[in-house]
Amino acid sequence: MKKLFLLLFVLGAGLSVQAQTHNWAELSKLYDDELYPLAKDVADITDNVIANGNVISIVKSTGTTSLVKELDKSVPIKFYNYKLLTSTGRELKLSDPLMANKVVDKFFDVLRRVKESSKSNDEKAIRDILESL
């Protein structure tokens, strides 16, 4: 009975790790394929958005908020860590996949709205959207 329980525990842990890796892989693909190119486009429209390397920064009146994607060299597989940086020096590691997804989605939503608003050339609307981050 103990061996059966141990086998089920090991199999369950393996599936859990595999599921988390899949979520992180999807997030990395979203960042690379959609969010970063969108940030580059918006950076060409306004000086309040900066996309450089693996960092996307949004400059607001209260300071700068940045989303950083960095390669984790402590693990043997290709895995990225995400951090949220503020102009006050706070560094929030997004180690929970759900929280990381929420932050990436928020950045994506704000940048998408800015790009749509840029078609009407309304600088105040763009600034208001960026401030909502």
C-alpha positions in Angstrom: 0.0 0.0 0.0 2.8 2.4 0.8 4.5 1.7 -2.5 1.3 2.4 -4.4 0.8 5.7 -2.5 4.4 6.7 -3.2 4.0 5.8 -6.9 0.8 7.9 -7.1 2.5 10.8 -5.3 5.5 10.8 -7.7 3.3 10.6 -10.8 1.1 13.4 -9.5 4.1 15.6 -8.8 5.5 14.9 -12.3 2.2 15.9 -13.9 2.0 19.1 -11.8 5.5 20.2 -12.9 4.7 19.4 -16.5 1.5 21.5 -16.4 3.4 24.5 -14.8 6.1 24.3 -17.5 3.4 24.4 -20.2 1.8 27.5 -18.7 5.2 29.3 -18.6 6.0 28.2 -22.2 2.7 29.7 -23.4 3.4 32.9 -21.4 6.9 33.2 -23.0 5.4 32.7 -26.5 2.8 35.4 -25.8 5.5 37.8 -24.6 7.7 37.1 -27.6 5.2 36.9 -30.4 2.6 39.5 -29.4 3.4 41.7 -26.4 7.0 42.7 -27.3 6.2 43.5 -30.9 3.2 45.5 -29.8 5.3 47.4 -27.3 7.9 48.2 -30.1 5.1 49.6 -32.3 3.7 51.7 -29.4 7.2 52.9 -28.6 7.4 54.4 -32.1 4.1 56.2 -31.4 4.9 57.7 -28.0 7.9 58.3 -25.9 6.1 57.0 -22.8 6.6 53.4 -23.8 10.1 51.9 -24.1 10.8 48.4 -25.4 14.4 47.4 -25.2 15.8 43.9 -25.0 13.6 41.9 -22.8 12.2 44.9 -20.9 9.0 46.8 -21.6 8.6 50.1 -19.7 5.7 52.4 -19.3 6.5 55.9 -18.2 3.8 57.6 -16.1 3.6 60.8 -14.1 4.1 58.8 -10.9 7.1 57.0 -12.3 8.1 54.1 -14.5 6.7 50.6 -14.4 8.7 47.9 -16.2 8.0 44.3 -17.1 11.2 42.2 -17.3 11.6 38.8 -18.9 14.9 37.2 -18.0 16.4 33.7 -18.7 16.8 31.7 -15.5 20.2 30.1 -15.7 19.8 28.1 -12.5 17.7 25.4 -14.2 18.9 23.2 -17.0 15.9 23.9 -19.2 15.0 27.1 -21.1 12.9 28.9 -18.5 12.2 32.6 -18.0 11.5 34.6 -14.9 9.3 37.6 -15.0 9.7 40.7 -12.7 7.8 43.9 -12.3 10.0 46.9 -11.5 8.9 50.2 -10.3 10.7 53.6 -10.3 10.8 53.5 -6.5 13.1 50.5 -6.7 10.6 47.8 -5.9 11.2 44.5 -7.6 8.3 42.1 -7.6 9.1 38.6 -8.8 6.2 37.0 -10.6 6.8 33.4 -9.5 3.2 32.5 -9.6 2.0 31.7 -13.2 -1.4 33.2 -12.5 0.0 36.5 -11.3 2.5 36.6 -14.2 -0.3 36.0 -16.7 -2.4 38.8 -15.1 0.5 41.3 -15.3 1.3 40.4 -19.0 -2.4 40.6 -19.8 -2.6 44.1 -18.2 0.4 45.3 -20.1 -1.0 43.8 -23.3 -4.4 45.5 -22.7 -2.9 48.9 -22.0 -0.6 48.8 -25.0 -3.4 47.6 -27.3 -5.6 50.5 -26.2 -2.8 53.0 -26.8 -2.2 51.7 -30.3 -6.0 52.0 -31.1 -6.1 55.5 -29.6 -3.1 56.6 -31.6 -5.1 56.4 -34.8 -7.1 59.5 -33.6 -3.9 61.3 -32.6 -5.3 62.1 -29.2 -2.3 62.6 -27.0 -4.4 63.2 -23.8 -6.3 59.9 -24.3 -3.0 58.0 -24.8 -1.6 59.6 -21.6 -4.7 58.6 -19.7 -4.5 55.0 -20.8 -0.9 54.8 -19.8 -1.6 56.2 -16.4 -4.2 53.5 -15.8 -1.5 50.8 -15.6 
